[in-house]
């Protein structure tokens, strides 16, 4: 039975066209446009993909523009664009799915013939608002005040010359690392500055854009993609050239896809630095689609992320509600918050307070 026959509205998706998004869209693509001999592991999921989604690909900036214009229901949205659009339109995100890195990312790089502190101009790749915002913030942290010039994505790889650097994003980043004397990986630079992951993009749309079943299908699409990264790398190499092993290492070692507590802290730190840099009062937080399934997934994702990132000591769970200050004090002293406590901190505590607690814990 078709989606229309069931009374379900088809959901229009705009996904980033770069390689790093392909694990996220793997399940969708295999169901919507299966190749010769393609098999789907779960027939019910495949039917759900076919009935629920219309998938298209675009540059990150275009995904944001299409979502803001109402041309799509959900977009794989750059985080800076999430913040910008949220100022005028309420948004929700799909929990547990994002494009992130914890350290070098390889495909968001500043390149040039001269060191960063000698660059008088930086050409910005117009394909991504988040990367442009990140290089501005990192330049200020270094005490560098270059002139920023927007350049079309197709021409950015050759824009660096003399004292002009260039911000290169996406798959073009694979080809530029060996062409310039100075290459700065912005994922690595962000980690050195904050000690946190950087979140490049996440699924987002209006609060009524998708139901629990649709959210579950998007999460299953990623789960399938994570199991088939070698296949994705081979297909990309066949279509675009390059070594499959290089692409597989990139998808496995450089790019991460979870959206847990550390990643949310990274988003919060990014948003807070943008807010302070712009000298505005409005604060932005990532909020997730409502529903019992979504809340349960967020709880489990939070539990997994906390377990991964904190010590192995036993959690001191308490049944009664505790103040935010008490939770922050415990975290700073090395305590292990419960998933419910983490969600409360993310909702109620400031980014600066959470960051201070994390710094105290590391010391």
Secondary structure by P-SEA (a helix, b strand, c coil): cccccccccbbbbbbbccccccccaaaaaaaaccccccccccaaaaaaaaacbbbbbbcaaaaaaaaaacccccccccaaaaaaaaacccccccccccccccccccccccccccccccccbbbbccccaaaaaaaaaaaaaacbbbbbbbbccccccccccccbbbbccccccccccccccccccaaaaaaaaccbbbbccccccccccccaaaaaaaaaaaaaaaacaaaaaaaaaaaccccaaaaaaaacccccccccaaaaaaaaaaaaaaaaaacccbbbbbbccccaaaaaaaaaaaaaaaaacccccccccccccccaaaaaaaaaacccccaaaaaaaaacccaaaaaaaaaaaac
